[in-house]
Amino acid sequence: MVKSKTKKIVREINESKVIFTGRLNKIKFGVACGILFGIILSVFAITSTFSDYGSGIVAMFISVYGMFGYQATIIGAVLGLIYGFIDGFIIGFIFSWIYNKLL
C-alpha cells in the first residue's frame, strides 16, 4: 500500500514537469532591489527630518547623492526614492546577471 502511494507521488512529480534551475530573473530581482533601496533612502531621510535618528547615515548618503538633491527633507526623501530605485535596480540586475553566469 505504501509502495503504490510512493509510486503515484513520483509519477505525479514527473508528470508536472516543474523544473527549478536556480536562476534569478534579472528584471524582477532588479526591481525588488530597487524598491528596497529606494525605500531605505526615503525612510532614513524622513526619520532624519523629524528626529535626529539616522542623521549619520543620511550624511553618508548625501556625500553620494547630495549633488542630485538628496537631503534630509520630504523632497529629498522623494528624490532618494527615485535615485535609490535606479541604483538598486542597476546593482540588482548586475548581481543577478553575474549569479546566473556562474551557475
LUMTI-122364 format. One line per 4 residues: number of its first residue (from 1); for each residue z, y negated, x negated of C-alpha. Coordinates in Angstrom, 1 decimal. Layout:
<rs>
NUM = Z/Y/X ~ ...;
</rs>
This chain:
<rs>
1 = 0.0/0.0/0.0 ~ 0.9/-2.4/-2.8 ~ -2.2/-1.4/-4.7 ~ -4.5/-2.2/-1.8;
5 = -2.9/-5.7/-1.3 ~ -3.3/-6.4/-5.0 ~ -7.0/-5.4/-4.9 ~ -7.5/-7.6/-1.9;
9 = -6.0/-10.6/-3.6 ~ -8.1/-10.0/-6.8 ~ -11.2/-9.7/-4.6 ~ -10.4/-13.0/-2.8;
13 = -9.8/-14.8/-6.1 ~ -13.2/-13.5/-7.4 ~ -15.0/-14.5/-4.2 ~ -13.6/-18.0/-4.1;
17 = -15.3/-18.8/-7.5 ~ -12.7/-21.5/-8.4 ~ -13.4/-22.4/-12.0 ~ -11.0/-24.5/-13.9;
21 = -12.5/-25.8/-17.1 ~ -9.6/-28.1/-18.1 ~ -11.9/-31.1/-18.4 ~ -11.0/-34.6/-17.3;
25 = -13.2/-36.7/-15.1 ~ -13.8/-39.7/-17.2 ~ -14.2/-42.2/-14.4 ~ -11.2/-41.1/-12.4;
29 = -9.0/-40.9/-15.4 ~ -10.1/-44.3/-16.5 ~ -9.4/-45.8/-13.0 ~ -6.0/-44.2/-13.0;
33 = -5.1/-45.6/-16.4 ~ -6.5/-49.0/-15.4 ~ -4.4/-49.2/-12.3 ~ -1.3/-48.1/-14.1;
37 = -1.7/-50.6/-17.0 ~ -2.6/-53.4/-14.6 ~ 0.5/-52.8/-12.5 ~ 2.6/-52.7/-15.7;
41 = 1.4/-56.0/-16.9 ~ 1.8/-57.6/-13.4 ~ 5.3/-56.2/-12.9 ~ 6.5/-57.5/-16.2;
45 = 5.0/-60.9/-15.6 ~ 6.7/-61.2/-12.2 ~ 10.1/-59.9/-13.3 ~ 10.0/-62.3/-16.3;
49 = 9.1/-65.2/-13.9 ~ 12.1/-64.7/-11.6 ~ 14.6/-63.4/-14.2 ~ 14.8/-63.0/-17.9;
53 = 14.2/-59.3/-17.8 ~ 11.2/-58.2/-19.9 ~ 10.6/-61.5/-21.5 ~ 10.3/-59.9/-24.9;
57 = 7.6/-57.5/-23.7 ~ 5.8/-60.3/-21.9 ~ 5.8/-62.4/-25.1 ~ 4.2/-59.4/-26.9;
61 = 1.5/-59.2/-24.2 ~ 1.0/-62.9/-24.3 ~ 0.1/-62.6/-28.0 ~ -2.7/-60.3/-26.9;
65 = -3.8/-61.7/-23.5 ~ -2.4/-65.3/-23.8 ~ -5.8/-66.8/-24.7 ~ -7.1/-65.3/-21.4;
69 = -4.4/-67.0/-19.3 ~ -1.8/-64.2/-19.1 ~ 1.7/-65.7/-18.9 ~ 5.0/-65.3/-17.0;
73 = 3.7/-66.8/-13.7 ~ 2.3/-65.5/-10.5 ~ -1.2/-66.4/-11.6 ~ -0.5/-64.8/-14.9;
77 = 0.5/-61.6/-13.1 ~ -2.8/-61.6/-11.2 ~ -4.7/-62.1/-14.4 ~ -2.6/-59.4/-16.0;
81 = -3.5/-57.0/-13.2 ~ -7.2/-57.7/-13.9 ~ -7.1/-57.6/-17.7 ~ -4.8/-54.6/-17.6;
85 = -7.1/-52.7/-15.3 ~ -10.1/-53.4/-17.6 ~ -8.3/-52.4/-20.8 ~ -6.6/-49.4/-19.2;
89 = -9.9/-48.2/-17.8 ~ -11.7/-48.5/-21.2 ~ -8.8/-46.8/-23.0 ~ -8.6/-44.0/-20.4;
93 = -12.3/-43.5/-20.4 ~ -12.5/-43.2/-24.2 ~ -9.4/-40.9/-24.3 ~ -10.9/-38.5/-21.7;
97 = -14.3/-38.5/-23.4 ~ -12.7/-37.6/-26.7 ~ -10.5/-35.0/-25.0 ~ -13.5/-33.4/-23.3;
101 = -15.4/-33.3/-26.6 ~ -12.5/-31.5/-28.3 ~ -12.4/-28.7/-25.7;
</rs>
